[in-house]
Amino acid sequence: MDVQLRQAEPGDYERIITVADEWWGRPVSSILPRLFLDHFFRTSLVAEESGSLAGFLVGLLSASEPEAAYIHFLGVAPSLRGAGLARRLYNRFFTLAEADGRSHVRAVTSPQNATSIAFHGAMGFSVTGPVADYDGPGVDRIVFHRTLS
């Protein structure tokens, strides 16, 4: 696998949103509006293999909590899953967050997303939940937290 990682650019949005629902196997594009790549492209990542989109990570450094970073969305092409690309994207984001003085990273997922829960646990995140009504009435979430070195 010859996958290159780079900082995202606002223009990557079209490539990402075109594959998001397909890669996830369900509608998810509504939780990935353009504003994330317009305003957080410097803290987001794109993975490419031979010029094709192989994966992406949308992350941000909290403007309200100077010690916190947050991973909002991760996508890996189905054909590349299990090859360590998600781990590479997360580790690159951890490095970026630490370089900015951040001491921890957070993320959330739905309680039904067993793959995400297992992945975050394997990446050293504490796993809390489900937290009832986290994202509003009836919208429970699993909350992840990881301290950076």
Secondary structure, DSSP 4 states (H G I P E B T S, - for coil): --EEEEE--GGGHHHHHHHHHHHHTS--GGGS-THHHHHSGGG-EEEEETTEEEEEEEEEE-SS-TTEEEEEEEEE-GGGTTSSHHHHHHHHHHHHHHHTT--EEEEEE-TT-HHHHHHHHHTT-EEEEEETTTTSTT--EEEEEEE--
